[in-house]
């Protein structure tokens, strides 16, 4: 009954008062009622905080935890997961607050402050803390427009700890259960969950796997597995969006961006094939190249690879490109790169790729690449 009454008061308070939180009204009403029942009614079956825990009106002693290498190895995966979740929740809270008050938060300040607090809190027996949407919105709804609102919140809690904890021992445990029911309902986001089920199947699979792992095991395992699956699906999507096309006859300058405007149709000489990569050069692209070349069946003397639409390349991609060039060289085919952007150009130069291909075979656009191919022929 105490839990039900607590939930009822918290639920209906917003209809009558926007300024005073329902949980504050509920805690006063329920605690006073339980206290009167215990003192004057002889009802001793309702557990309170004081019945379950020892109450002290002072800060806990500072305790430096004893850590060894084995403990660090066991705690590290969980710590990373909690840190990621904490960062996401805090930045999400800050973003929501920005939209409501029309301001712009500083993400670095937010995360550095949170990290510093979470390094100190465990020394006093505390748990990791983050910016919370519920309390942030409560502050905003009551006129808070700056971080000072959060600081006042913290100071008030400290004063309650130091001066009012003797009264807090009369708070019923059943009231806290009622509060957790409300918090759980507000956090469940079942409407969002329902809406997300209409997303692509890959997103729905990540959602359901994470959800059931949270219920069956725990949040740490669910987040770790969910992140891995999401990363794999993301890489798959990137690979699927990257296309490789083959041009064997001529290139229309009106449809291209890296050809001189005054040029007529560029004729591709016999013995030259032009391949174009449209999208990121990912680890699966080398396999796509092999498939495309196998389908063509012929062996040209020069292969021009247009990379004007390749935004980035990493060490794995460079290795794959090297393998492709080495395979072509074994077949006595010269590879020429065309339209390499500045960022990719620097990465290739730094990795020593030019030693394999030759600097002359790295061309700024298709005009120069075709001239180079003509020279090689």
N, C-alpha and C positions, 0 to 999 in steps of 0.2 A: 504493500500500500504506500509506503514511503517513497519507493521508486516511481510508482505510477503518479502520485501527487506531484513529485518533483518534475517529471516529464511534462505533465499537464500545465504547471505554472510556467515553465520555460517556453512552452509552445504558444501559450495564449498571451504572454506579456507583450510581444511586439504589436499586437492589435490595440493595446491601450497606451503603451509608452515606448517611444523610440529612443529615449535618452538613457533609461535605466535598463541594464541587461536583465533578462529573465532569470538567469542563473543566480544573480545577486539577490533578487527577491525570493527565489526558491530556497536558497541556502539559509536565509534569515528565518523564513516561515517554518521550514522543515526542522531546522536545528532547535528553534524555540519550542516547537511542538514536541519533539522527541525529548528535550530536556525536561519539560513539564511532566510528560508521561513517566519519565524515569524517577523524578524527584517526588512527584505528588500522586502519580497513578500506579506506582509499583510495577511498571512494565520494564523488565530487564532483558527482554529478548532481542532488542534492536542494538546491533553492534555499532559503535562509533569509532572514530579515528583513535581516540584515547584508549579504547578497549583493545585495539589491534597493535598499536605502536606506542613507543615511549616518546613523549613530547618534550622537546627542549626549546627554550626561548633564547637560543644562541646559535651562532654559525657552527657547523661541524668543524672538527679539527682537520688541519691539512695533513694528508697522508700521501707520501710519495709511493707510487706502486712499484712493486718488485717485478722487473721485466727481465727475461732472458731471451735468447735467440728463438727457442721453441715457442714461447708465448707470442713473440712478435710475428712469427710465421703464421700462427693460428689466427691472430687478430687482424693481420694486414688485409686479407680479402674483405672481411666484414667492415673494417674501418674505411676502406675505399668506397664500398657500397653506400655506407652511411654518409660519407662526405659528399658523394655525388647527389644522393637524395636530398641532403641538406641544402646544397647549392641550388638545386633545381627549385626546391620549395621557396627558398628565400628570394631568389630572382623572380619567380612567378608572383610572389606576394608584392614585390617592389613594382613589377610591371602592372599588376592590377591597380595598385595605389596610384601609379602614374596616370593611368587612364581616368581615374576618378577625380583626382585633384588637379590634373593638367600640368604635371611637373615631370622632371626627368631625373631618375636616380643614377648614382654612380656605382656600377656593378663591382668595381675593384674595391671600393670602400666597404660595400656591403659584405663581400666575401672575406676580406681581410679581417674585419671586425668580428665576423662570425667565427672565423678560424681561431683568432686570438682568444675569444670567450670559451670556445670548446677545448682549448688547450688547458685553460685554468680550471674550468668547472669540475672535471673529474677529480681534481685534487681535493675537493670538498665533498666527494661522493655524488656529484651531479651526473646527469646524462646529457648527450649532445642536444643543443638547442638550435632552432632555426627561426627565421621570420615566419610568422603564421598568418595566413590569409584571414582567418576568423578574427583574431585580435587586431590585426591591422585595420580591417573594415570597421570593427567596433570603435577603434580610436578615431577613424575618419568620420564615422557617423555621429560621433560626439564632439566634433569640432577640431580634432587633431589634424594638423597640416604639415608637420615637420617631425624629424627624429626625436624631438623633445618629448613627444607624446609617449614614445616607447621608453624613454629614460624615466619619465614620471611613473609609468607602469612598473618598471623594475624597482624604483625607490619605494613605492607603496607596498609592493610585495615584501621587500626587505623589512619595512616597518612592521608589517603584519607578523613576519617571522619573529622579530625581536620583542614585540609588545602585546600581540594578540593571540599567540599560539596556544595559550592556556584556554582561550575560548574555542579555538579551532578543534580542540580535542572532543568537543561535543557534537561535531558534524557527523551525521550518520553515514556509514559506509554505503547504505542503500541510496542515499542522495547522490554520492559520487557515481554509483552505477547508472542512475538515471541521467546524469550529465553525460556519461560516456555513450549512452544510447543516442542521445541527441547529437553529440559530436560525430559518432560513427555514421549516423544517417546523413548529416550534412557533408561529411567527407566522402561518402560512398559514390556520389555522382552518378546515380543509376540512370538519370536521363541522358547524361553524356555517354555512359556505357551503351545504352540502347542506340543512341545516334551513331556511335562508332561502328556498330555492327553493320551499318550500311556502306562502310568504306571498302576498298579493295580487299580481296581475300587474304593477301599477304599481311596487311595491317590487322585484319580480324584475327588471323592465326597468332600473331604476336600478342595481341590483347588477351585472347583466351588462354594461351599457354602461360602467360605471366599471371593471369587471374587464378587459374587452378593450382599453379605451383605455390602461390601465396597462401591459398587455403589449405593445401595438402601438406606443404613443408613449411617454409617461412619466407619473409619478404626478401632476405638476402639472396637466397637461391633463385627466387623468381626474377629479381632484378638482373642478376648476373646472366642467367640463361636468356632472359628477354632481350638484353642488350646485345648479346652475341648473335641471336637469331635476327634481330633488327639490322645489325651490321652486315650480316651475310645477305639478307634480302636487298639491302641498299646497294651492295656491290653488284648483285645480280641485275638490278634495275639499271645501274650505270652501264654495265656491259651490254645490256639489251638496247640501250639508247645509242650506243656507238655503232656506226655503220661504216662499211668499207665498200667503196664503189670502184669500178675499173673503167677507164677511158682509153680507147684504142685508136680512135680516128681523128677527131678534132675537138677543140675547146672553144666554146662561144664566149667571147669577152663580155658581152652584154649581161651574161648570167654569173659573172665572176667578179670578185672584189680585189684580187691581187694581180690583175693584168692591166697593162698600160691602156688607157682609154683609146688611143689612136690605133691600137692594134686591130687587125682583121682577125678572122677565125684562125686560131693557132693549129696548124697541122702537126699531128704527132707522127714523126718519122717511122718508117718500118723498122722493126727490131726494138721499139721502145713501148713500154706499157706504163700507164699512169694510174696509180692507186691513190685514192683519197680517203683519209680517215676523218670522219665527222663525229667528233665527241672525244672524251678523255681517252688517252692511251692507257688502257687497263691491262691487268695480267692475262686476261683471256683473249686479247686482241691478236697476239701472235698466232694462236690457234686458228682464229678467223682468217688470218692471212694465208695460212697453209691450206685451209679449206678452199678459199677463193682461187689460189694458184693451182691447186689440184684440179679444180673444175675447168680451168682454162686449158690445162694440159700442155701448152706450148712453153718454150723457153726463150724469152727475149734477151737481147744483149744488155739493155739498160732498163732498170726499174726505177721510176720516179715515184716517191711517196710524198704526197702533198699533206702537210701537217698544219696548214693555216688555221684549222678549226680544232686543234688540240690545245686545250688551255693549260695543261700541266703534265708532267712526267716525273716518276720517282725511280728509285734504284731498281725495283723489280721490273718496271717498264723498260728501263735502259738495258737490263740484262736480256729481256725478251727481244728487244730491237737488235741487240748485238747478235743473238742467236739467229735471227732472221737474216741479218747481213752476212754472217758467216756461212749460213746454208746457201745463200745466193752466190757467194764467192766460190764455193766449192763447185757450183754449176757454171762458173765463169760468167756470172751476171753482175754488173756493177750497179750498186744502189745509190741513188741521188735523192737527198731530202730537199723538199721545197716548202717555202712559206713558214719556216720555223719561227715562232714568236720569240721575243727577247728572253722571257723567263725560261722557256724550254731550251733556248740556245745556250744560256749560261750553265744550265744543269748538264747538258751534253758536253760542253767544253770542260767543265770542272771534273767530270767523270772520266775524262780521257777517251771519249768516244771518237773524237776526231782522228786519233791514231789508227783506229780500225778502218774508218771510212774515208779519211782524207778531208781536209778543210775545204778543198775546192768542190767537194760533192755536197756541201751544205749551202743551199742557195736561198736568197731572200724571197723569190717569187717564181712562178711557173715559167715566165719568159726566160730568166737566167738558167733555170733548170733544163729547159729544152735546148738552149744553146750549148750547155755543158754536155747534154746527151748527144748532140750532133757532133761535138768534138770527140767524144768517146767512140762514136761509130766510125 
